[in-house]
Amino acid sequence: MEYAALVDVYRCLETTASTNEKTAVLADCFAAASEGQLPLVATLVRGTVFPAWDSRELGVSSSLTREAIRKATGVDDDQIGEWWRERGDLGDAAALAVENRSQQTLFSESLTVELVHETLTELAGYTGEGSQSRRVDAVAKLLTSADPDEARYVVRTVVGAMRLGIGEGTVRDAVAAAFLDGSDEAVSAVERAHQLTNDFRVVAETARDEGIEGLRALDVELFRPLKVMLAQKAESVGDALAEVGGGANEEGEPSVTTETAVRCEYKYDGLRTQIHKRGDEVRLFTRRLEDVTEQFPELVSDVRNHVSADDCILESETVGYSPETNRPVPFQELSRRIKRENRIEELVESVPVVTHLFDALYVDGESLLDAPLRTRVERLGDCVDDGADVLEPATAIAVEDETEAREFYETALSNGHEGIMVKNLDAAYQPGSRVGYMLKVKPVMEPLDLVVVGAKWSEGRKSEFLGRLHLACRDEESGDLCDVGWLFSGLTDEQLAEMTHRLEPLVAERRGREVRVRPEVVVEAEYEEIQRSTESESGYALRFPRFARFRDDLSPDEVDPLSKVERLYDDQ
């Protein structure tokens, strides 16, 4: 497939506001792709060359991309920067540079989807001395062969800012329409397949070649993380028991029988950790599907030595504990370990962890997703030995009345944990879903997990920091991000420096002191109230929002939905 044909699809998607029309355009694109092109297109339409669980990165910043544009076109760097500021899009600046290039090359080749994908994939493998120059040269070579429109989308793919409004839901529906009948049943099959694989390449090819039955046959696979099951929030212990345990008795009190006994677990403020093991090979993944194996060597050692199952996928929460008090430390402290890439052994000592196991998804060749929780917990206990240093079962009990559950809840809080999880012991595991048979109970007003989509340089003594944050939630139907206002307070000088360090490489547009950034940094925001707003895309704005913490455990796809903002507004 010529890359120009895919660019035509990009242009159509960018100029189409209707989600249904976007779905139809994508479905036609998928259906027309050849056997080998489909997996490439399935990822490129979302501006990436790797599936969500693949930790490889292209490693090309905006500044390196500008250098590649200059090298390919001969246009002065200042002129490229001026176009970038005027248009607010480095891809548009690249298109103008190609249109006005001052040098021509005698050796260029027609761009194909295969060539673009192969070149971008190779960028992630460049390491060591000279790797940045090699990346610049590779991108410049693509731009040398590109027309203005092709250059626009090559650059947008490189910097991760496609601006097409294509979320997972749109790709899901397009796959269902292209290769199945587009019915609710087909969409559900595609959705579950993606939740299990996190790879639209596999999902699209399976839907095309094997149909709906092939999608249903897809199952968990070692070292390919699946989306974790998520909990809804209950307002109280009683509400949680009533919903999970089967309703209320004649007096209106939660009714839980032996048959419907629920499991209460401590709710830990840590890192959701999905453990994959095959023999001595162990990999650790977060709920964002990031590979953090290298950051937790003591956990890897414990899994090798104390998990008796040959093959397994276990779920857990890794919590940092203070060496002095043996009480849990804030997640912000634990996140130092998640981001560390060298001298890891220092943090092993200063931020020790315990990994609390609570579920088994796969054991010795058997998928347990459809098994009830009581069975999964039993299998978990059978495959973990005693004597581990950092592995231990989550603190949990089976309860039959509210008094017992409330006492457990109060104990969890007194031990420094966030609250409790209340789970139905008869429920199966639903990857990627927020389910009504697993609820969390916390005592504080619920904050919001939001993604940073823009920022402003601060003023005065803090002028070197990007500290004024533009925050967004996600529209569940379209997958688009909707802003909910600006956050100006709550960050210490150290956090401002950290925020600036994280955001600067993500800058996609500049307008004076304001920048638009790729939506990758997720934060937890506290606020006084939620107000109606005619100026924000969401229709709401947070009043007096404050930065609470970074949420490195959440991906941009997992930020709170607009429906939650609406619910919190109504509940005020």
N, C-alpha and C positions, 0 to 999 in steps of 0.2 A: 504494500500500500504506500503510495506517495504521501509524504508528510503533509503536503498541501491539502490532500483530501481530509485528513484529520483536522487541519486548521480550519477548513470550512465548517466542520462540526463544532469546533470551539467557538467560532464566530456566531454560529446560529444559537448555541447555548447561551452565550454572553448577552445576546440581544433579545432573548426570550424570557419574559417574566413568569409565564405560566409554568407551574411545576408539571402539569400534565403534558404540556408541549415539550418541555425538556425531556421528560421520560420517553416520549415518542421519538424524539430525535436520537436519543441514546440507543433506544431499542433498534432503530433502523441501522445505526452504526454497528452495533454488536452483530446483528443478523448478517450484515454485508461483509464482516471481517472474515478473512480466511482462517483455516485451522490454526496456523501458527501465529496469526496476528491478534486473535481474540484475547489471549492472556496479556499481551502488551497494551492493547487499547483499554482493557478493563482497569488497569492501574493508571495509565497516562491521563485518562479523563478526569481523574481526581488530583492531577498534578504531582504524581509520584511514580517511581519505577519499582518500588518494593511494596510487599504486603505490610499490613499494619504491625505485625509481630517482628518484622525484620529490622534489627537495630542499625543497619548500615545507613550512613548519611552521605550525601553528595559532597559535603565539605566545601561548598563554594559560597562565600559571603557576598553581600551586595557590592562591596568594594572590589573583590576579585572579579565579579561579573562585569563591572564597569571597565576594568582593565581589559577583559576579553573583548568587550564591545569596541574599545579604542583600538586594540590590536587588529581586529578584523576589518575595521572600516577606515582607520586613519583619522577619524573625527577627534578633535581635541577633547580631553577629559573635562575641561571646564564647560564646554558646550553640552556634553552628555549630562553633566550635573545640572545644568540650567534646564534642559528639557525634562529631566527627572523631577525637578522642583515644580515646573510649570504643569506637567501632566499628572504628577503624583503617582507615576507607575514606571518602574525601570524597564518594563517590557515595551511600553510606548516609546521611551527614550531610545531603546535599541532599534525599534522600527524606523524612527526618524534618522538615526545614525546610518542604517543600511541604505535608506532612501537618499541620503546625502553623502554617501561614502566618497572619500577623496582618493581611494586607491582601489584598483581592481586586481583580481588574481587570475592568472592563466590556468590555474589548476583548482577547479571546484567540481563537486559532484552533486547530483540531484539528491535532495534529502528524502529519505524514506523513513517510515515509522520504525523499521528495524534498525536503521543506522542511528537514529536519535536515541532510541532506547538502549542500544548497545553502548553507545558513547557515554551516556549518563550513568549507566550501571558501572562502567569501568572507573568513573570518577571516585566512587566509594572505595575502590581498592588501592588507590594511590597512597602510599605512606612514605615516611622518611624524608630525608633531605631532597629538596627539589619538587616535592609532591604538589605544592601550591602552584608552581610554574607549569607543571604538567596539566593541572586542572584548567588553568587559564588558557593554555594552548588548545586543549581539547574543546572547550566551549567556543573559543575563537574560530576553530576550524569549522564547527557547525554553522556559526554565524556568517562565515565567509561564503558558504554555499546557500545561505538563506535569502529569500526575498523579505521585504519588510514585515509582512504578516507572519511568516514563519519565524522570523527573528523575535517578534513580540512574544510568541508562545514558547519558544525555546527558553528565553530568558525568564519568563514567568514560571516555567517548570523548574528551572535551576534554582530560583530564589524562593520557590514554594508559595507563590501568590497568583493562582490562576484566575480568580475572580469570576468564576463561572456559575457559582451558586449550586454546585453539585454535591449533595450529601450522600451518605450511605443509603438512605431511603430511596433516593432517586435511582441510584445504580441498581439497588435491589429490585425495584419495580420494573426497570428497563430489562433486566435479565429475565424476569418472569414474563414480560410481554414479548421479548424477542424469541424465546425458545420454548415457552410453555403457553398457556392460554390466558395469562394475565389475571386469573381469578384470585380471590382471596386465599384459596387453598394453595395456589402456586406461589403467591407472595410469601405466605407463611413458610412454605418449604424452603424457599430461597433465603428467607430471614434466618431460619434455624441453621441452615447449612453455613451461612456466613458467621453466625455466632460460634459455631464449632470450629471453623477453620480460620476465620479472620483473613480470608484470602479470596478476593473476588475472581482471581485467575482460576482457582480450582472450582469455585462455584459456577462461573459462567461456562467453563468447559464441560462440567458435569451436567449442567442443565441442557446444554446443546447435544451432548453425546448420549446421555442416559436418561434424560427426562426427570420427572418428579420422583420416580422411584429411586433413581440414582442419587438424587439429593437427599432423600430420606435415609439412604444407606450410608451416607457419610457419617463418620463417627470421630471421636477424639483420637488424636495421634500424638504420640510422645514427641516432645520438643517443638510442638506447634501449639502455643498457648490458646486456650479458648476464653471467650468472654465470661467473666465471673457473674454469678447470680447476685443481684443487688436487693437490698431491703427497702421497704417503705418505712415511713416514720409513723409511730403511734403517739398519741398525745399523753397516754398514761399506761401504767402497767395493766390496769384493768381493761382498758380498751384493747391492748395487745392480746391479752388472754381471751377476750370475748371474740375477737376476729380469728385468731389462730386456733383457739381451742374449741370453737363450736357454738358460740353464742352465750346467752345469759339464762339464768334460772328464773323462777317465778318472781323472786325478789329483785330481779334486775342485776344480780351479781354475776360475774363471769363464771361460766359453768364448764369445768374441765373434768372429764371422766378418765378412768384408767385407759380406756380405748383411745381417747383423744389427747392423752397426756402430751404436754408440750415440753420442749427442751429450752431452757434458759441458759445463755452463755454470757460471760463478760463481754462487753463491747470495748475492744481495745483501740486506743489511738495510735495506730502503727501503720505498717506497710503491708497491704494485702499481698501475700506471697504464694504463688502457685509453683509447687515443687514437682519437677519432672525427673524421674530416675529410670535408667536402664543399666543394670549391672553397676559398675562404678562411675558411669557417666551421669552427672547431675547438672541440671540447669534450673535457675530460679527466674521467675517472671513476675512482674508487677501487674496490677489490674489494668495498667496502661499498655501492657504487653511488652514492656521493656525488659531486657535481659540484665539482671543485676547479680549474676553468679559471682563475678570477680569481687564484688563489694562485700560479700558475706562468706569468707572462706571457712569460718568456724561452723556455719550452718551446713555447708557442703560436706564437711568432714563428718558431722553428726548424721547426716542423711546416709552417707556411705556406710557408716559403721553401725547404725542403730535402726535403720529401716530394713526389715527382713525381706520385704517383697522384692522380687527381681525387677519387675517393671511396675511403675505406679505414677499416678498424678494425684498429689495431695494438696489440700487447701489449708492456708494458715494465715496468721497475722504475726508479723515480726515487730516486736516492740523494744524500744530502747529503754534501758533501766539505769538509774544512777548508781554508780559503784558504792557511793557513801550511804545512801538511804535505802537502796533496793526498791525504790518506787519508780513508776514509769516517768520518763522524761517527755516533754512536748515533742510532737512530731517534727517540729522545726529542727530540733537537735538531732533526731534520727536522720533527717534528710541530708545532713552533712555526709553521712556514709553513702547514701544513694548516689550522690553526685561525685564522690571521690573516685579518681581513676588511678592515682598513684599513692604510695606510702599508706596503703590501706591498713597495714598492721598497727599503725599508731591509733587509728580510730577504733580498731577492734578492742583495744585496751581502754580507751577513754570513753567510748560509747558502746558498752556491751549490750547484747540483745538476747532476748528469749523469743523463740518462734513457737507460738501457740497453735497447735493443730486442731482443726475442727471438722474437716470433711475429707472424704476419699472419693475421687471421681473415676478412677481407673486403677485396677489392681490385677497384676499378673494376667494380662490379656483380656480382662473382662471390663467392659464399660459399665459404670454404676449410675449413669445419669438418670436412668428410669427407675432405679431402685429407691425405696423410701429412705428417708434420712436415718431412721433407726438402723437399717441394714448398713448404710454407708458408714455410720459411726462405729458399728461393730467391726466392720472390715478395717477401719482405720486403727482401732485398738489392736487388732490381730497382727498388723504388719509393722508395728513400731515397738522396739525393745525398750527396756528400762536402762537407765544409766547414762543417758545422753547429757551433754553439757548445756546445750541451748534449745533442744527440742523437748517440748512437753505438751500434754493435752490442754486444750482450752478449759478453763474453769467453767463447769457446767453442771446443771442438775435437771432432772425431770420433775415438773411440778404439777400439782392437781388442784391448787387453790390459790387465790390472790394473795393471801397472807404470806404463804411460802415464797411466792414470786417477789413480793415487795421487799421482804427481808433480804432476799438474794440481791435485789436491785440496790438497796441501801448499802449492803456490804461491798458491792462492786464500786460504788461511788467513794466509800470510805477508804478503799484500797488504791484510789487515784485513777480509776478507769472512767470512761465516758458514760457508761450506763450498761444496758443489757440488750442482747438479741433474744427475741422470742420466736421459736421455730416450730412448725408442725412436723412431728416425727414421721408422719405418713406421706410427706410430700416428696416428689421427685425433684431433680435439679434442673432448673431452667436457665441455661446460659444467657447472659446479657439482659435478663428481665428483672424488673422491679416487681416482686410478687407479693401478694397479700398473705401468704403463709410464712413469710419471714419478715418480722418487723423489728425496728430498733426503737428503744426508749431512752431518751436523753432529757436531762432536766432543764436545759437552757433554751432561750428563744432561738429558733432555727436560723443560722446564718445562711448565706448563699455562696455556692461555688460558681465562680464566674471566670471568664477568660479575658485577658487583656488584649484589646484590639487596637489600642492607640495610646499615646502618652504625650505629655508636654514637658519641655525642659522647665525645671523649677526656677525660682527667682532668688535674688539675694545671695546669701552665703552657700545656698544649696544649688546654685545655678548649673553646676556640672552634673546634676543628677536628673534622670528621667523619673519624676516622682508623682506626676499628675496622671492618673491612670484612667483610661476609657474602658469601661467594663461592659461585657455582653453576656446574655444568656442565649439559649438555643431554641428556635422555633421547631417543635417536634415534627410538624407536618412537612415543612419545606427543608428542614435541616440548616436553614440560614441562621446566622448569628444576629441578634437584635440587641442594640445597646440599651443599657439601663442607667446611664449617667456616668459621672466622673467621680473618682475617689481621690481625695487630697490629703487625708490624714491617716495616722496610725503607724507610719513607717519610721523607724529609727534611722540614724545616719548610716549605720551598718546595713540595714535592710534596703535603704535607698541605693547604696553602692551596689548591692547584690542585684537589685531590680534593674539598674542601669546596665550592669554586666550581662544580664540575661536578655534584655530587650534590644540593645544596640545591634547585635548581629541579625535581628529579625526585622529591622526596618525595611519597609517596602515602599513607603511614600514619605516625602518631607514637604511640609508647608510652613515656612517660618520656623517657629519654636515647636510646632506640633508635628508629630509623626504618626503614621499608620504602621502597625507591625503585624507580622504573620501571627495568627492566633495560636500560640503554643504555651504561653505562661498562664497557668490556672492559679487563682488565688481564692481564699475564703474571705468574704467580706461581711462585716457586721454593720448594722445600720439602726437608725432610730425608728424609721417607719418607711413605708413605700407610698409614693404619691403618684397620681395620674400625671402624665406628661404628654403634651402635644408635640414636643420637640424630639423625643426619642423614638427609635424604630419600634421598640416594644410597646410603647404607650404608657410606660411606667418609668419612674426614676427613684433611686434610693435617696432618702434624706439623711444627711450626715453619715455617709458610709465611712467605715474605717477598715484599714487593712488588718486582718487577723493573722494570716499565715499563708505561706506558699502551699499549694496542694500538688506536690510533685507526684503524688500517687494517682492523680486523675489526668486523663487525656482531654483535649478540647472537646471531643465528642461526648464526654461525660459531664460537662457542666450542667447546671440546673436548667430545666426547661422553662419556657415562658409560662406554661400552665402552672408551675409551682409559684412563680412570681405572682400570677393572678390569684392563686389560692391564698397566699400569704397576705395579699392586699385585702381580699374579702374577709379574712379572719381577724383583721386588726380591730 
